[in-house]
Amino acid sequence: MSGGSLLVGAALALVSAAFVARPFRPPRGNDLDSTIQRWVSQVRSARSTAEPRYCRQCGQALDADDRFCSACGTPVKERNP
């Protein structure tokens, strides 16, 4: 037998084994998707309940993740939790 036919045989055996084992695996993504959706909703609710921030220099409204004011460039001080 040549090396090519051995590789083809090994590939077919691997694909066959994966096909046979497929019914025994849990469905893909269901648990991971629900976990990610839960994390995103927690972050969104935390951001929506946080009090609004404003620049101490010019009064521009700031987003929760801003490090500098978009209007005047003043560095934003981090709030202590």
N, CA and C atoms as an extended XYZ file, in Angstrom:
243
Properties=species:S:1:pos:R:3:atomname:S:1:resname:S:1:resid:I:1 pbc="F F F"
N         0.841       -1.180        0.000 N   MET     1
C         0.000        0.000        0.000 CA  MET     1
C         0.884        1.240        0.000 C   MET     1
N         0.420        2.236       -0.683 N   SER     2
C         1.182        3.477       -0.712 CA  SER     2
C         0.789        4.363        0.472 C   SER     2
N         1.597        5.380        0.711 N   GLY     3
C         1.341        6.298        1.820 CA  GLY     3
C         0.047        7.069        1.647 C   GLY     3
N        -0.287        7.392        0.403 N   GLY     4
C        -1.522        8.131        0.139 CA  GLY     4
C        -2.761        7.343        0.497 C   GLY     4
N        -2.757        6.057        0.164 N   SER     5
C        -3.934        5.246        0.481 CA  SER     5
C        -4.055        5.040        1.990 C   SER     5
N        -2.937        4.987        2.700 N   LEU     6
C        -2.995        4.884        4.160 CA  LEU     6
C        -3.585        6.157        4.771 C   LEU     6
N        -3.199        7.314        4.240 N   LEU     7
C        -3.740        8.579        4.746 CA  LEU     7
C        -5.236        8.694        4.466 C   LEU     7
N        -5.652        8.261        3.282 N   VAL     8
C        -7.075        8.296        2.947 CA  VAL     8
C        -7.847        7.354        3.869 C   VAL     8
N        -7.310        6.183        4.121 N   GLY     9
C        -7.966        5.238        5.028 CA  GLY     9
C        -8.068        5.796        6.440 C   GLY     9
N        -7.002        6.441        6.916 N   ALA    10
C        -7.023        7.037        8.256 CA  ALA    10
C        -8.046        8.166        8.326 C   ALA    10
N        -8.129        8.966        7.267 N   ALA    11
C        -9.097       10.067        7.241 CA  ALA    11
C       -10.519        9.522        7.261 C   ALA    11
N       -10.782        8.485        6.498 N   LEU    12
C       -12.114        7.888        6.486 CA  LEU    12
C       -12.467        7.293        7.847 C   LEU    12
N       -11.498        6.672        8.501 N   ALA    13
C       -11.748        6.115        9.830 CA  ALA    13
C       -12.060        7.224       10.831 C   ALA    13
N       -11.359        8.329       10.738 N   LEU    14
C       -11.587        9.451       11.644 CA  LEU    14
C       -12.963       10.066       11.423 C   LEU    14
N       -13.341       10.258       10.167 N   VAL    15
C       -14.652       10.828        9.853 CA  VAL    15
C       -15.758        9.879       10.305 C   VAL    15
N       -15.570        8.584       10.100 N   SER    16
C       -16.570        7.608       10.528 CA  SER    16
C       -16.734        7.608       12.035 C   SER    16
N       -15.634        7.672       12.760 N   ALA    17
C       -15.688        7.695       14.224 CA  ALA    17
C       -16.392        8.958       14.718 C   ALA    17
N       -16.118       10.094       14.091 N   ALA    18
C       -16.766       11.343       14.484 CA  ALA    18
C       -18.266       11.284       14.207 C   ALA    18
N       -18.647       10.676       13.094 N   PHE    19
C       -20.060       10.560       12.753 CA  PHE    19
C       -20.789        9.653       13.744 C   PHE    19
N       -20.163        8.554       14.140 N   VAL    20
C       -20.784        7.613       15.075 CA  VAL    20
C       -20.886        8.247       16.462 C   VAL    20
N       -19.887        9.014       16.879 N   ALA    21
C       -19.874        9.607       18.213 CA  ALA    21
C       -20.762       10.842       18.311 C   ALA    21
N       -21.203       11.399       17.203 N   ARG    22
C       -21.959       12.643       17.214 CA  ARG    22
C       -23.242       12.579       18.055 C   ARG    22
N       -24.039       11.533       17.998 N   PRO    23
C       -25.269       11.522       18.818 CA  PRO    23
C       -25.001       11.545       20.319 C   PRO    23
N       -23.807       11.189       20.738 N   PHE    24
C       -23.497       11.127       22.161 CA  PHE    24
C       -22.991       12.449       22.718 C   PHE    24
N       -22.723       13.416       21.852 N   ARG    25
C       -22.249       14.722       22.307 CA  ARG    25
C       -23.444       15.610       22.619 C   ARG    25
N       -23.289       16.510       23.606 N   PRO    26
C       -24.378       17.454       23.883 CA  PRO    26
C       -24.511       18.446       22.733 C   PRO    26
N       -25.660       19.031       22.552 N   PRO    27
C       -25.840       20.022       21.484 CA  PRO    27
C       -24.865       21.176       21.649 C   PRO    27
N       -24.326       21.641       20.533 N   ARG    28
C       -23.337       22.712       20.569 CA  ARG    28
C       -23.996       24.047       20.855 C   ARG    28
N       -23.347       24.810       21.730 N   GLY    29
C       -23.679       26.202       21.894 CA  GLY    29
C       -24.825       26.542       22.818 C   GLY    29
N       -25.669       25.613       23.193 N   ASN    30
C       -26.826       25.975       24.002 CA  ASN    30
C       -26.417       26.538       25.352 C   ASN    30
N       -25.555       25.859       26.069 N   ASP    31
C       -25.133       26.342       27.375 CA  ASP    31
C       -24.269       27.587       27.240 C   ASP    31
N       -23.373       27.594       26.271 N   LEU    32
C       -22.491       28.734       26.075 CA  LEU    32
C       -23.283       29.970       25.672 C   LEU    32
N       -24.250       29.799       24.786 N   ASP    33
C       -25.067       30.938       24.349 CA  ASP    33
C       -25.857       31.534       25.512 C   ASP    33
N       -26.452       30.698       26.317 N   SER    34
C       -27.242       31.218       27.438 CA  SER    34
C       -26.343       31.897       28.466 C   SER    34
N       -25.131       31.373       28.667 N   THR    35
C       -24.195       32.004       29.593 CA  THR    35
C       -23.776       33.377       29.089 C   THR    35
N       -23.468       33.479       27.816 N   ILE    36
C       -23.072       34.763       27.241 CA  ILE    36
C       -24.228       35.755       27.313 C   ILE    36
N       -25.434       35.315       27.012 N   GLN    37
C       -26.585       36.211       27.092 CA  GLN    37
C       -26.804       36.699       28.519 C   GLN    37
N       -26.598       35.830       29.503 N   ARG    38
C       -26.740       36.233       30.902 CA  ARG    38
C       -25.690       37.269       31.281 C   ARG    38
N       -24.439       37.080       30.837 N   TRP    39
C       -23.371       38.048       31.127 CA  TRP    39
C       -23.663       39.400       30.495 C   TRP    39
N       -24.114       39.388       29.247 N   VAL    40
C       -24.407       40.645       28.553 CA  VAL    40
C       -25.538       41.379       29.262 C   VAL    40
N       -26.579       40.667       29.675 N   SER    41
C       -27.687       41.328       30.367 CA  SER    41
C       -27.244       41.882       31.713 C   SER    41
N       -26.324       41.203       32.404 N   GLN    42
C       -25.809       41.721       33.671 CA  GLN    42
C       -25.019       43.003       33.459 C   GLN    42
N       -24.196       43.038       32.415 N   VAL    43
C       -23.411       44.237       32.131 CA  VAL    43
C       -24.323       45.382       31.736 C   VAL    43
N       -25.305       45.111       30.903 N   ARG    44
C       -26.232       46.170       30.486 CA  ARG    44
C       -27.022       46.721       31.659 C   ARG    44
N       -27.473       45.847       32.554 N   SER    45
C       -28.240       46.331       33.702 CA  SER    45
C       -27.341       47.111       34.653 C   SER    45
N       -26.089       46.713       34.789 N   ALA    46
C       -25.165       47.451       35.653 CA  ALA    46
C       -24.884       48.835       35.079 C   ALA    46
N       -24.751       48.931       33.763 N   ARG    47
C       -24.506       50.235       33.140 CA  ARG    47
C       -25.732       51.124       33.206 C   ARG    47
N       -26.920       50.542       33.076 N   SER    48
C       -28.119       51.364       33.070 CA  SER    48
C       -28.463       51.876       34.465 C   SER    48
N       -28.076       51.145       35.517 N   THR    49
C       -28.377       51.590       36.876 CA  THR    49
C       -27.306       52.521       37.425 C   THR    49
N       -26.163       52.595       36.762 N   ALA    50
C       -25.099       53.481       37.245 CA  ALA    50
C       -25.506       54.934       37.018 C   ALA    50
N       -25.119       55.790       37.942 N   GLU    51
C       -25.455       57.203       37.804 CA  GLU    51
C       -24.664       57.814       36.654 C   GLU    51
N       -25.248       58.776       35.969 N   PRO    52
C       -24.550       59.390       34.836 CA  PRO    52
C       -23.317       60.162       35.309 C   PRO    52
N       -22.311       60.186       34.460 N   ARG    53
C       -21.080       60.909       34.790 CA  ARG    53
C       -20.938       62.088       33.847 C   ARG    53
N       -20.314       63.128       34.350 N   TYR    54
C       -20.088       64.334       33.571 CA  TYR    54
C       -18.646       64.775       33.761 C   TYR    54
N       -18.113       65.443       32.755 N   CYS    55
C       -16.751       65.961       32.811 CA  CYS    55
C       -16.677       67.053       33.872 C   CYS    55
N       -15.645       67.010       34.704 N   ARG    56
C       -15.500       68.012       35.758 CA  ARG    56
C       -15.022       69.349       35.202 C   ARG    56
N       -14.516       69.348       33.964 N   GLN    57
C       -14.003       70.579       33.355 CA  GLN    57
C       -15.082       71.316       32.547 C   GLN    57
N       -15.776       70.581       31.662 N   CYS    58
C       -16.713       71.257       30.756 CA  CYS    58
C       -18.166       70.826       30.931 C   CYS    58
N       -18.437       69.774       31.691 N   GLY    59
C       -19.806       69.333       31.934 CA  GLY    59
C       -20.379       68.393       30.894 C   GLY    59
N       -19.571       67.954       29.934 N   GLN    60
C       -20.015       67.012       28.891 CA  GLN    60
C       -20.384       65.672       29.530 C   GLN    60
N       -21.496       65.067       29.077 N   ALA    61
C       -21.888       63.742       29.570 CA  ALA    61
C       -20.865       62.717       29.114 C   ALA    61
N       -20.508       61.782       30.006 N   LEU    62
C       -19.502       60.762       29.728 CA  LEU    62
C       -20.143       59.389       29.701 C   LEU    62
N       -19.618       58.513       28.853 N   ASP    63
C       -20.032       57.112       28.864 CA  ASP    63
C       -19.326       56.396       30.011 C   ASP    63
N       -19.809       55.206       30.351 N   ALA    64
C       -19.255       54.459       31.474 CA  ALA    64
C       -17.800       54.065       31.250 C   ALA    64
N       -17.403       53.832       29.984 N   ASP    65
C       -16.049       53.367       29.717 CA  ASP    65
C       -15.113       54.462       29.216 C   ASP    65
N       -15.532       55.725       29.250 N   ASP    66
C       -14.669       56.827       28.808 CA  ASP    66
C       -13.523       57.043       29.778 C   ASP    66
N       -12.342       57.278       29.218 N   ARG    67
C       -11.180       57.614       30.038 CA  ARG    67
C       -10.812       59.076       29.887 C   ARG    67
N       -11.290       59.695       28.797 N   PHE    68
C       -11.063       61.111       28.535 CA  PHE    68
C       -12.367       61.720       28.046 C   PHE    68
N       -12.564       62.998       28.318 N   CYS    69
C       -13.741       63.707       27.837 CA  CYS    69
C       -13.628       63.868       26.324 C   CYS    69
N       -14.715       63.578       25.620 N   SER    70
C       -14.688       63.693       24.164 CA  SER    70
C       -14.748       65.145       23.711 C   SER    70
N       -15.174       66.053       24.571 N   ALA    71
C       -15.290       67.457       24.192 CA  ALA    71
C       -13.994       68.234       24.456 C   ALA    71
N       -13.416       68.071       25.655 N   CYS    72
C       -12.251       68.891       25.999 CA  CYS    72
C       -10.976       68.086       26.216 C   CYS    72
N       -11.067       66.759       26.304 N   GLY    73
C        -9.886       65.922       26.452 CA  GLY    73
C        -9.382       65.764       27.872 C   GLY    73
N       -10.117       66.256       28.849 N   THR    74
C        -9.706       66.143       30.247 CA  THR    74
C        -9.761       64.668       30.673 C   THR    74
N        -8.701       64.193       31.357 N   PRO    75
C        -8.746       62.811       31.856 CA  PRO    75
C        -9.896       62.645       32.871 C   PRO    75
N       -10.574       61.520       32.794 N   VAL    76
C       -11.702       61.232       33.679 CA  VAL    76
C       -11.174       60.475       34.881 C   VAL    76
N       -11.504       60.942       36.054 N   LYS    77
C       -11.137       60.222       37.273 CA  LYS    77
C       -12.038       59.016       37.430 C   LYS    77
N       -11.455       57.907       37.834 N   GLU    78
C       -12.229       56.691       38.073 CA  GLU    78
C       -12.963       56.828       39.391 C   GLU    78
N       -14.192       56.326       39.402 N   ARG    79
C       -14.983       56.328       40.641 CA  ARG    79
C       -14.606       55.124       41.479 C   ARG    79
N       -14.563       55.296       42.764 N   ASN    80
C       -14.330       54.180       43.672 CA  ASN    80
C       -15.669       53.522       43.959 C   ASN    80
N       -15.719       52.184       43.846 N   PRO    81
C       -16.999       51.490       44.078 CA  PRO    81
C       -17.450       51.559       45.511 C   PRO    81
